Amino acid sequence: MMSTQSRWWAGAVLALALGLLAAPATAGPSALAAASVSPVSIQWQVNVAYEKLTLTVSGPGGLILRREFAAGAPAAFDVVDNGKPLPDGAYTYELVAAPRLDRATRRALAAARQSGDDSAIAKMQADGTLPRTPMVQSGTFRIIDGAIVQDDAREPRSGGNGAAPAKAAPKPVTAADQVIPDDLIVQGSACVGLDCVNNESFGFDTIRLKENNTRIKFDDTSTSTGFPANDWQLTANDSASGGSSKFSIEDITGSKVPFTVTAGAATNSIFVDSTGRVGLRTSTPVLDLHIATSNTPAMRLEQNNSGGFTAQTWDIAGNEANFFVRDVTGGSRLPFRIRPGAPTSSIDINASGNVGIGTASPSNKLHVSSSDAAFDAGKVLIQNSSGTTTAREGMEINNNGQALFILKDTSQTPRWAIGTLTTNWVVDNQAHTGTEMTLDQNGNATFLGTVTPGSSRTIKEDFISIEPREVLSKVAALPITTWSYKQDPGVRHIGPMAEDFFSAFAVGADAKGISVTDSAGVTLAAIQGLNQVVQEKDKEITDLKSRVEALEKLVQSLAREKAAAEPQH
């Protein structure tokens, strides 16, 4: 039996604890939507204007359900998903409403985001254009035997031994409150709650709360200016039927629940070691944050649309196949991946912003380095695998001045520069004086040396003999004029038209141009033909000279004979 003094101290402790529990928990902020619950469904009727609703429900075994609803349509949840009943257990939901914004507000919001002007966003929130706080509502419910448990039932405060007092039971005698104007020391354990009994077995418990609704409230009565006065509460389990089995820290003054642990959370769900390192599902964190799980530890970054910005979700995760960033909103694409075994400094960004690929000390904005002896080591490939055949730009260099591409054989002295010079495109050996090749904007090419097209017999085939005299006759008939290119009207040229050349000789790729090889070939063939004509003419001249000489000799002979026959005087 307890002594009178012991009973007095125990009564004082009980009175103190009951005083802490007397004030009911403050309800959350004004509800975003009113819920209508039936055994097979829940519907939320939103009481604000919105563009879209997103409902996310998490359930037993990691179950996640996500639904979107257009403006004006109530959000709904059913106990059957895709024809299959959902499992019994505790569920948590989150309802997010995207605010309805006009076009001007969307443009202003996008501009503020682009420029990083947070003050503009704050101004839109202040004038009511944007919601001041995200339009989000969350809660819990339970499915038992395939039906949703209604939350309108409230469990009465229990009587002794955990049983609700019977209706016919006499009204219990209530002891007077006890006020202790001094420190209270209890050299034993204390039980607070309507289910505490005489000879309570405490085990190792020092303070025990025992009834069907357990709360500890911290009611700060500060009133002086500058002193904190927020009220807080430790809450174990919801009090409504179908509510959640959980432990929460509630901001009573702010009507918020910043911390919750639901029943069934794994051992070491959150573990902080003596150095401040945080482990998620591990009691031995080795870094500041250590996430351990059996399949793809990951972190989700989700921007919902409750604040007016476009919803976007990213995942950062890793497993035995790769470390990756997933664009969930964009169709779960993986824009960034690193494979296990990738060498050190596969991608390395130094303090000046230079990016190294294969080097920890990039010397330029992009520095690709390799020490591999393979022929294609360090090769950079730009590939488009589209099945559509079309022109595509693969690389572009923009510069306020010459844009150059440098080629250097480190075993040799000269560097070759390929790039622009004023309006021209040039190829220049920087160790030599002069530019080796210039191609101007009108298509005129100038070479510092000679131009030598390939002409070896080893690279040719399908040889067909020609008749030089025939080529000569076609050259003789070929119209030759002087002219100017339209893009360069100040410069005169002489030559045939490509159409006439192609019609006469049927060589070259088409009738739009004359290759230097074909023009040279036609010229040489025409010279051969002309040579044949000259040789024939030479032969005719030789024959004529022989005949003339013979005639001259004959005339001379006749003249001598005539002179000899005439009488001498």
ROTIGU-916436 format. One record per residue (C-alpha): residue number from 1; x, y, z. Coordinates in Angstrom, 1 decimal. Layout:
N
REC pos     xx     yy     zz
REC NUM      X      Y      Z
...
END
This chain:
569
REC pos     xx     yy     zz
REC   1    0.0    0.0    0.0
REC   2    1.2    3.5   -0.7
REC   3    1.7    5.9    2.2
REC   4   -0.4    9.0    2.4
REC   5    2.6   11.2    1.5
REC   6    3.4    8.9   -1.5
REC   7   -0.2    9.1   -2.7
REC   8    0.0   12.9   -2.3
REC   9    3.1   13.1   -4.5
REC  10    1.7   10.7   -7.0
REC  11   -1.5   12.7   -7.1
REC  12    0.5   15.9   -7.7
REC  13    2.3   14.3  -10.6
REC  14   -1.0   13.0  -12.1
REC  15   -2.5   16.4  -11.7
REC  16    0.5   18.1  -13.4
REC  17    0.4   15.6  -16.3
REC  18   -3.4   15.9  -16.7
REC  19   -2.9   19.7  -16.8
REC  20   -0.5   19.3  -19.7
REC  21   -2.9   17.0  -21.5
REC  22   -6.0   19.0  -20.8
REC  23   -5.9   21.3  -23.8
REC  24   -6.9   19.6  -27.0
REC  25   -4.5   19.5  -30.0
REC  26   -5.0   22.4  -32.3
REC  27   -6.3   21.5  -35.7
REC  28   -4.1   22.1  -38.8
REC  29   -4.4   25.1  -41.1
REC  30   -7.6   25.9  -42.9
REC  31   -8.3   22.8  -45.0
REC  32   -7.6   23.0  -48.8
REC  33  -10.5   20.6  -49.5
REC  34  -13.4   19.0  -47.7
REC  35  -13.3   15.2  -47.7
REC  36  -16.4   13.0  -48.3
REC  37  -15.7    9.4  -47.2
REC  38  -17.5    6.2  -48.0
REC  39  -16.5    2.6  -47.4
REC  40  -15.1    2.4  -50.9
REC  41  -13.9    5.9  -51.8
REC  42  -12.8    9.3  -50.7
REC  43  -13.6   12.5  -52.6
REC  44  -12.0   15.9  -51.9
REC  45  -14.0   19.0  -52.9
REC  46  -11.4   21.8  -53.2
REC  47  -12.6   25.2  -51.9
REC  48  -10.2   27.4  -53.8
REC  49   -9.7   28.1  -57.5
REC  50   -7.1   25.9  -59.0
REC  51   -5.6   24.8  -62.4
REC  52   -4.9   21.2  -61.6
REC  53   -5.0   18.8  -58.6
REC  54   -2.4   16.1  -57.9
REC  55   -3.2   13.4  -55.4
REC  56   -0.4   11.1  -54.2
REC  57   -1.3    8.2  -51.9
REC  58    1.3    6.0  -50.1
REC  59    0.3    2.7  -48.6
REC  60    1.6   -0.6  -47.2
REC  61    4.6   -2.3  -48.8
REC  62    5.9    0.9  -50.4
REC  63    2.7    1.3  -52.5
REC  64    2.5    4.7  -54.3
REC  65   -0.5    5.9  -56.3
REC  66   -0.6    9.2  -58.2
REC  67   -3.6   10.8  -59.8
REC  68   -4.1   14.1  -61.6
REC  69   -7.4   15.9  -61.9
REC  70   -8.4   18.9  -64.1
REC  71   -9.8   22.2  -62.9
REC  72  -13.2   21.8  -61.3
REC  73  -13.1   18.0  -61.0
REC  74  -13.0   16.6  -57.4
REC  75  -10.1   14.5  -56.5
REC  76  -11.1   10.9  -55.8
REC  77   -9.6    7.7  -54.3
REC  78  -11.0    4.2  -54.6
REC  79  -10.2    1.1  -52.7
REC  80   -9.9   -0.7  -56.1
REC  81   -7.0    0.1  -58.4
REC  82   -6.9   -1.3  -61.9
REC  83   -9.4   -3.9  -61.0
REC  84   -7.5   -5.1  -57.9
REC  85   -8.5   -4.3  -54.3
REC  86   -5.9   -2.3  -52.4
REC  87   -4.3   -4.1  -49.3
REC  88   -5.5   -3.4  -45.8
REC  89   -3.3   -1.1  -43.8
REC  90   -2.5    2.6  -43.1
REC  91   -2.4    5.1  -45.9
REC  92   -1.1    8.6  -46.2
REC  93   -2.3   11.1  -48.8
REC  94   -1.1   14.5  -50.1
REC  95   -3.3   16.7  -52.2
REC  96   -1.5   19.5  -54.1
REC  97   -3.4   22.2  -56.0
REC  98   -1.8   24.3  -58.8
REC  99   -3.0   27.9  -58.5
REC 100   -4.9   29.4  -61.4
REC 101   -2.7   32.1  -63.0
REC 102   -3.4   34.4  -66.0
REC 103   -1.0   34.6  -68.9
REC 104    0.6   37.9  -67.7
REC 105    1.3   36.4  -64.3
REC 106    2.8   33.3  -65.8
REC 107    5.1   35.5  -68.0
REC 108    6.1   37.6  -65.0
REC 109    6.8   34.5  -62.9
REC 110    8.9   33.0  -65.7
REC 111   10.9   36.2  -66.0
REC 112   11.5   36.4  -62.3
REC 113   12.7   32.8  -62.2
REC 114   15.0   33.4  -65.2
REC 115   16.5   36.5  -63.7
REC 116   16.6   35.1  -60.1
REC 117   14.5   38.0  -58.9
REC 118   13.0   36.6  -55.6
REC 119   11.7   40.1  -54.7
REC 120    9.4   40.0  -57.7
REC 121    8.0   36.6  -56.6
REC 122    7.5   38.0  -53.0
REC 123    5.7   41.0  -54.4
REC 124    3.3   38.7  -56.4
REC 125    2.7   36.7  -53.2
REC 126    2.1   39.9  -51.2
REC 127   -0.5   41.3  -53.7
REC 128   -2.3   37.9  -53.9
REC 129   -1.3   37.1  -57.5
REC 130    0.5   34.0  -56.2
REC 131   -0.5   32.0  -53.1
REC 132    1.6   32.9  -50.0
REC 133    2.0   29.3  -49.0
REC 134    1.8   26.1  -51.1
REC 135   -1.8   24.9  -51.5
REC 136   -1.2   21.4  -50.0
REC 137   -3.2   19.2  -47.7
REC 138   -2.2   15.9  -46.2
REC 139   -3.7   13.3  -44.0
REC 140   -4.1    9.7  -43.2
REC 141   -6.8    7.0  -43.5
REC 142   -6.9    3.2  -43.0
REC 143   -8.4    0.4  -45.0
REC 144   -9.7   -2.6  -43.0
REC 145  -11.3   -5.6  -44.6
REC 146  -11.3   -3.8  -47.9
REC 147  -13.2   -0.8  -46.7
REC 148  -12.1    2.7  -45.7
REC 149  -12.6    3.4  -42.0
REC 150  -14.6    6.5  -41.4
REC 151  -12.8    9.2  -39.4
REC 152  -15.9   10.7  -37.8
REC 153  -15.9    8.2  -34.9
REC 154  -14.0    9.4  -31.7
REC 155  -12.8    6.9  -29.2
REC 156  -14.0    8.0  -25.7
REC 157  -11.4    8.5  -22.9
REC 158  -11.0    5.1  -21.4
REC 159  -11.7    4.1  -17.8
REC 160   -9.7    1.8  -15.6
REC 161   -7.9   -1.1  -17.1
REC 162   -8.4    0.4  -20.6
REC 163  -12.2   -0.1  -20.7
REC 164  -14.6    2.7  -21.5
REC 165  -16.8    3.7  -18.6
REC 166  -20.3    2.1  -18.7
REC 167  -23.2    4.4  -19.2
REC 168  -24.8    3.3  -15.9
REC 169  -21.6    3.6  -13.9
REC 170  -21.7    6.2  -11.1
REC 171  -20.0    9.4  -11.6
REC 172  -16.4    9.1  -10.4
REC 173  -15.3   11.2   -7.4
REC 174  -12.8   13.8   -8.6
REC 175  -10.1   14.8   -6.2
REC 176   -9.3   18.5   -5.8
REC 177   -6.5   19.9   -7.9
REC 178   -3.2   19.9   -6.0
REC 179   -0.9   22.9   -6.4
REC 180    2.7   22.4   -5.2
REC 181    4.5   25.7   -4.7
REC 182    7.9   24.0   -4.7
REC 183   10.1   21.5   -6.5
REC 184    8.6   18.0   -6.9
REC 185   10.9   15.0   -6.7
REC 186    9.5   11.5   -7.2
REC 187   11.9    8.8   -6.2
REC 188   10.2    6.2   -8.3
REC 189    8.1    6.0  -11.5
REC 190    5.0    7.9  -12.5
REC 191    2.0    6.8  -14.5
REC 192   -0.3    9.5  -16.0
REC 193   -3.6    8.6  -17.6
REC 194   -7.0    7.1  -17.0
REC 195   -5.8    3.6  -17.5
REC 196   -3.1    3.7  -14.7
REC 197   -3.9    1.2  -11.9
REC 198   -2.7    0.6   -8.4
REC 199    0.5   -1.5   -8.3
REC 200    1.3   -0.5  -11.9
REC 201    4.1   -2.6  -13.2
REC 202    6.6    0.0  -14.6
REC 203    9.5   -2.2  -15.6
REC 204   12.2    0.3  -16.6
REC 205    9.7    3.1  -17.3
REC 206   10.3    6.3  -15.4
REC 207    7.2    8.2  -16.8
REC 208    4.4    6.4  -18.5
REC 209    1.4    7.9  -20.3
REC 210   -1.4    5.3  -20.3
REC 211   -4.8    5.8  -21.9
REC 212   -6.3    5.7  -25.5
REC 213   -5.2    9.3  -26.4
REC 214   -1.7   10.3  -25.3
REC 215   -0.4   13.8  -25.7
REC 216    2.3   15.9  -24.0
REC 217    1.8   19.6  -24.6
REC 218    4.3   22.4  -24.0
REC 219    2.2   25.5  -23.2
REC 220    4.5   28.6  -23.1
REC 221    2.8   31.4  -21.2
REC 222    5.4   34.1  -22.0
REC 223    3.8   37.5  -22.7
REC 224    6.7   39.9  -22.5
REC 225    7.9   41.4  -25.8
REC 226   10.8   39.6  -27.4
REC 227   10.3   36.3  -25.5
REC 228    9.4   33.1  -27.5
REC 229    5.9   31.9  -26.7
REC 230    5.2   29.1  -29.3
REC 231    3.3   26.1  -28.0
REC 232    4.4   22.6  -29.0
REC 233    3.0   19.1  -28.5
REC 234    4.2   15.5  -28.7
REC 235    1.4   13.4  -30.1
REC 236    1.2    9.6  -30.2
REC 237   -1.4    8.3  -32.8
REC 238   -4.4   10.1  -34.3
REC 239   -7.5   10.1  -32.1
REC 240   -9.9    9.5  -35.0
REC 241  -11.1    6.2  -36.3
REC 242   -9.1    5.2  -39.3
REC 243   -6.3    7.6  -38.3
REC 244   -2.6    6.9  -38.4
REC 245   -0.5    5.1  -35.8
REC 246    2.4    7.6  -35.6
REC 247    4.5    9.8  -33.4
REC 248    4.6   13.5  -34.2
REC 249    6.0   16.8  -33.0
REC 250    3.3   19.4  -33.6
REC 251    3.7   23.2  -33.8
REC 252    0.5   24.0  -32.0
REC 253    0.8   27.8  -32.4
REC 254    1.6   27.5  -36.1
REC 255   -0.9   24.7  -36.8
REC 256    1.8   22.5  -38.4
REC 257    3.2   19.1  -38.0
REC 258    6.9   19.3  -38.9
REC 259    8.0   15.8  -37.8
REC 260    6.2   12.5  -38.0
REC 261    7.2    8.9  -37.7
REC 262    4.6    6.3  -38.7
REC 263    4.3    2.9  -37.1
REC 264    6.2    0.2  -38.9
REC 265    9.2    2.4  -39.8
REC 266   12.3    0.3  -39.9
REC 267   14.9    0.2  -37.2
REC 268   17.5    3.0  -37.8
REC 269   15.2    4.8  -40.3
REC 270   16.9    7.9  -39.0
REC 271   20.1    7.5  -37.0
REC 272   22.4   10.3  -35.9
REC 273   25.8    9.1  -34.5
REC 274   28.1   10.9  -32.0
REC 275   29.7   13.0  -34.7
REC 276   26.5   14.3  -36.2
REC 277   26.5   12.0  -39.2
REC 278   23.0   11.0  -40.3
REC 279   22.2    7.5  -41.4
REC 280   19.0    6.5  -43.2
REC 281   18.3    2.8  -42.6
REC 282   21.8    2.4  -41.1
REC 283   23.3    2.8  -37.6
REC 284   26.8    3.2  -38.9
REC 285   26.8    6.2  -41.2
REC 286   30.3    6.8  -42.6
REC 287   29.6   10.3  -44.1
REC 288   27.5   13.3  -43.2
REC 289   24.5   11.6  -44.9
REC 290   24.5    7.9  -45.5
REC 291   21.5    6.2  -47.3
REC 292   21.5    2.4  -47.2
REC 293   19.0    0.1  -48.9
REC 294   19.0   -3.1  -50.8
REC 295   18.0   -1.7  -54.1
REC 296   18.9    1.7  -55.7
REC 297   19.3    4.2  -52.9
REC 298   17.9    7.4  -54.2
REC 299   16.8   11.0  -53.4
REC 300   13.9   12.8  -55.0
REC 301   13.7   16.5  -55.7
REC 302   10.1   17.5  -56.4
REC 303    8.9   20.9  -57.2
REC 304    5.1   20.8  -57.2
REC 305    2.9   23.4  -58.9
REC 306    1.2   24.6  -55.7
REC 307    3.3   27.8  -55.7
REC 308    2.6   28.7  -59.4
REC 309    5.8   27.3  -60.9
REC 310    5.7   24.4  -63.4
REC 311    5.9   21.1  -61.6
REC 312    9.2   19.3  -62.1
REC 313   10.6   16.2  -60.5
REC 314   14.2   14.9  -60.5
REC 315   15.7   11.7  -59.0
REC 316   19.3   11.3  -58.0
REC 317   20.2    7.6  -57.5
REC 318   22.8    4.9  -57.9
REC 319   23.1    1.1  -58.1
REC 320   25.4   -1.5  -59.5
REC 321   24.7   -0.4  -63.0
REC 322   25.1    3.3  -62.8
REC 323   24.9    6.6  -60.9
REC 324   22.2    8.7  -62.6
REC 325   20.0   11.7  -62.6
REC 326   16.5   10.9  -63.8
REC 327   14.1   13.5  -65.3
REC 328   10.9   12.0  -63.9
REC 329    8.6   14.7  -65.4
REC 330   10.2   14.3  -68.8
REC 331    9.3   10.6  -69.1
REC 332   12.0    9.2  -66.7
REC 333   14.8    9.9  -69.1
REC 334   18.4    9.6  -67.7
REC 335   20.2   12.7  -69.0
REC 336   23.3   12.0  -66.8
REC 337   24.8    8.7  -66.0
REC 338   28.2    7.4  -64.7
REC 339   29.0    3.7  -65.0
REC 340   31.0    1.8  -62.3
REC 341   34.7    1.6  -63.2
REC 342   34.8    5.0  -64.9
REC 343   38.4    6.3  -64.4
REC 344   39.4    9.2  -62.2
REC 345   38.7   12.6  -63.7
REC 346   36.5   11.2  -66.4
REC 347   34.9   14.6  -66.1
REC 348   36.8   17.2  -64.1
REC 349   35.9   20.9  -63.6
REC 350   38.6   23.0  -62.1
REC 351   38.3   26.2  -60.1
REC 352   38.4   28.5  -63.2
REC 353   35.5   26.5  -64.8
REC 354   37.7   24.6  -67.3
REC 355   36.3   21.1  -68.0
REC 356   38.6   18.2  -68.3
REC 357   37.8   14.8  -69.9
REC 358   40.4   12.4  -68.8
REC 359   42.5   15.0  -67.0
REC 360   42.5   16.6  -63.5
REC 361   44.2   19.8  -64.7
REC 362   42.3   21.1  -67.8
REC 363   44.1   24.0  -69.4
REC 364   41.2   25.1  -71.6
REC 365   37.5   25.5  -71.4
REC 366   37.3   21.9  -72.7
REC 367   40.4   19.7  -72.5
REC 368   40.2   16.1  -73.7
REC 369   43.2   14.0  -72.7
REC 370   44.2   10.4  -73.1
REC 371   47.4    8.4  -72.6
REC 372   46.1    5.3  -74.3
REC 373   48.3    4.2  -77.2
REC 374   45.3    3.0  -79.3
REC 375   44.8    4.7  -82.7
REC 376   41.5    6.3  -81.7
REC 377   42.3    7.1  -78.1
REC 378   41.1   10.6  -77.3
REC 379   38.9   10.6  -80.3
REC 380   35.8   13.0  -80.1
REC 381   32.8   11.7  -82.0
REC 382   29.7   13.7  -82.8
REC 383   26.9   11.4  -83.9
REC 384   23.3   11.7  -84.8
REC 385   21.5    8.4  -85.1
REC 386   18.2    9.7  -86.4
REC 387   16.7    7.8  -89.3
REC 388   15.7   11.0  -91.1
REC 389   18.2   12.1  -93.8
REC 390   18.8   15.8  -93.6
REC 391   21.5   18.4  -93.1
REC 392   22.6   18.8  -89.4
REC 393   25.0   21.2  -87.8
REC 394   27.6   19.2  -85.8
REC 395   29.9   21.9  -84.4
REC 396   30.1   25.7  -84.4
REC 397   32.8   28.2  -83.3
REC 398   31.7   31.8  -82.6
REC 399   34.2   34.5  -82.0
REC 400   34.5   38.3  -82.3
REC 401   37.4   38.0  -84.7
REC 402   39.2   35.1  -86.3
REC 403   37.7   31.7  -85.4
REC 404   40.4   29.1  -85.6
REC 405   40.7   25.4  -85.3
REC 406   44.4   24.4  -84.5
REC 407   46.0   21.0  -85.5
REC 408   49.3   20.2  -83.9
REC 409   51.5   17.1  -84.2
REC 410   53.5   17.2  -81.0
REC 411   56.4   15.4  -82.7
REC 412   56.7   18.2  -85.2
REC 413   57.3   21.9  -85.0
REC 414   54.5   23.6  -87.1
REC 415   51.0   24.1  -86.1
REC 416   48.2   24.2  -88.7
REC 417   45.4   26.7  -88.3
REC 418   42.0   26.2  -90.1
REC 419   39.5   29.0  -89.7
REC 420   38.4   32.4  -90.8
REC 421   40.3   35.5  -91.9
REC 422   38.0   38.4  -92.4
REC 423   35.4   37.0  -94.8
REC 424   37.6   34.2  -96.0
REC 425   38.2   30.6  -94.9
REC 426   41.9   29.8  -94.7
REC 427   44.4   26.9  -94.1
REC 428   47.6   28.2  -92.7
REC 429   50.9   26.6  -91.6
REC 430   51.8   29.0  -88.8
REC 431   55.5   28.3  -89.2
REC 432   55.6   29.6  -92.8
REC 433   55.1   33.0  -94.3
REC 434   51.9   33.4  -96.2
REC 435   48.6   31.6  -96.2
REC 436   48.7   28.2  -97.9
REC 437   45.1   28.2  -99.0
REC 438   42.3   30.9  -99.1
REC 439   38.7   30.4 -100.0
REC 440   36.7   33.6 -100.3
REC 441   33.0   34.1  -99.8
REC 442   32.5   34.0 -103.6
REC 443   34.0   30.5 -103.9
REC 444   37.3   31.7 -105.3
REC 445   40.2   29.5 -104.1
REC 446   43.8   30.7 -103.9
REC 447   46.8   28.4 -103.2
REC 448   50.3   29.5 -102.2
REC 449   51.7   26.5 -104.1
REC 450   50.4   24.2 -106.9
REC 451   47.2   22.2 -107.1
REC 452   47.8   18.6 -107.9
REC 453   44.7   16.5 -108.5
REC 454   45.1   12.7 -108.2
REC 455   45.8   11.2 -111.6
REC 456   47.7    7.9 -111.1
REC 457   46.6    5.0 -113.3
REC 458   46.3    3.0 -110.1
REC 459   43.3    5.0 -109.0
REC 460   41.5    4.9 -112.4
REC 461   39.5    2.3 -114.4
REC 462   37.3    1.8 -117.4
REC 463   39.7    3.4 -119.9
REC 464   38.3    4.4 -123.4
REC 465   40.4    5.8 -126.2
REC 466   39.5    9.1 -127.8
REC 467   40.0   10.6 -131.3
REC 468   42.0   13.8 -130.7
REC 469   40.9   15.3 -134.1
REC 470   37.3   14.8 -133.0
REC 471   38.0   16.5 -129.7
REC 472   39.7   19.3 -131.6
REC 473   36.7   19.8 -133.8
REC 474   34.4   20.0 -130.7
REC 475   36.7   22.5 -129.1
REC 476   36.7   24.6 -132.3
REC 477   32.9   24.6 -132.2
REC 478   32.7   25.3 -128.5
REC 479   31.4   28.8 -127.7
REC 480   34.0   30.7 -125.7
REC 481   33.0   34.0 -124.1
REC 482   34.2   36.3 -121.3
REC 483   31.9   36.7 -118.3
REC 484   31.7   37.5 -114.6
REC 485   30.3   35.5 -111.7
REC 486   27.1   37.0 -110.3
REC 487   28.5   37.0 -106.7
REC 488   31.7   38.7 -107.9
REC 489   30.7   41.0 -110.8
REC 490   33.9   43.1 -110.8
REC 491   36.1   40.2 -111.9
REC 492   36.1   39.0 -115.6
REC 493   36.8   35.4 -116.7
REC 494   37.0   33.6 -120.0
REC 495   35.8   30.1 -120.9
REC 496   33.0   27.9 -122.0
REC 497   29.7   27.3 -120.3
REC 498   29.5   24.1 -118.3
REC 499   26.3   23.1 -120.1
REC 500   28.0   23.4 -123.5
REC 501   31.1   21.6 -122.2
REC 502   29.1   18.7 -120.8
REC 503   27.0   18.5 -124.0
REC 504   30.1   18.4 -126.2
REC 505   32.2   16.0 -124.2
REC 506   29.9   14.2 -121.7
REC 507   32.4   14.2 -118.9
REC 508   32.2   15.5 -115.3
REC 509   29.6   15.1 -112.5
REC 510   26.9   17.2 -114.2
REC 511   26.3   20.2 -116.4
REC 512   26.8   22.7 -113.6
REC 513   30.6   22.8 -113.5
REC 514   33.8   22.0 -115.3
REC 515   36.5   20.2 -113.4
REC 516   40.1   21.2 -113.8
REC 517   41.0   17.6 -114.7
REC 518   38.4   17.5 -117.5
REC 519   39.3   21.0 -118.9
REC 520   43.0   20.0 -118.9
REC 521   42.2   16.7 -120.5
REC 522   40.2   18.3 -123.3
REC 523   42.9   20.8 -123.8
REC 524   45.6   18.2 -124.1
REC 525   43.4   16.1 -126.4
REC 526   42.7   19.1 -128.6
REC 527   46.5   19.8 -128.8
REC 528   47.1   16.3 -129.9
REC 529   44.4   16.7 -132.5
REC 530   45.9   20.0 -133.6
REC 531   49.3   18.3 -133.7
REC 532   48.0   15.7 -136.0
REC 533   46.6   18.5 -138.3
REC 534   50.0   20.3 -138.2
REC 535   51.8   17.1 -139.0
REC 536   49.6   16.5 -142.0
REC 537   50.1   20.1 -143.1
REC 538   53.8   19.7 -142.7
REC 539   53.8   16.6 -144.9
REC 540   51.8   18.4 -147.6
REC 541   54.3   21.3 -147.4
REC 542   57.2   19.0 -147.6
REC 543   55.7   17.3 -150.7
REC 544   55.0   20.7 -152.3
REC 545   58.5   21.8 -151.6
REC 546   59.9   18.7 -153.2
REC 547   57.7   19.3 -156.3
REC 548   58.7   22.9 -156.4
REC 549   62.4   22.0 -156.2
REC 550   61.9   19.4 -159.0
REC 551   60.1   22.0 -161.1
REC 552   62.9   24.5 -160.5
REC 553   65.5   22.0 -161.5
REC 554   63.5   21.2 -164.6
REC 555   63.2   24.9 -165.6
REC 556   66.9   25.4 -165.0
REC 557   67.7   22.4 -167.2
REC 558   65.4   23.5 -170.0
REC 559   66.9   27.0 -169.9
REC 560   70.4   25.6 -170.3
REC 561   69.3   23.4 -173.2
REC 562   67.7   26.4 -174.9
REC 563   70.7   28.5 -174.4
REC 564   72.9   25.8 -175.8
REC 565   70.8   25.4 -178.9
REC 566   70.7   29.0 -179.9
REC 567   73.4   30.0 -182.6
REC 568   76.4   31.8 -181.3
REC 569   77.0   35.2 -182.6
END
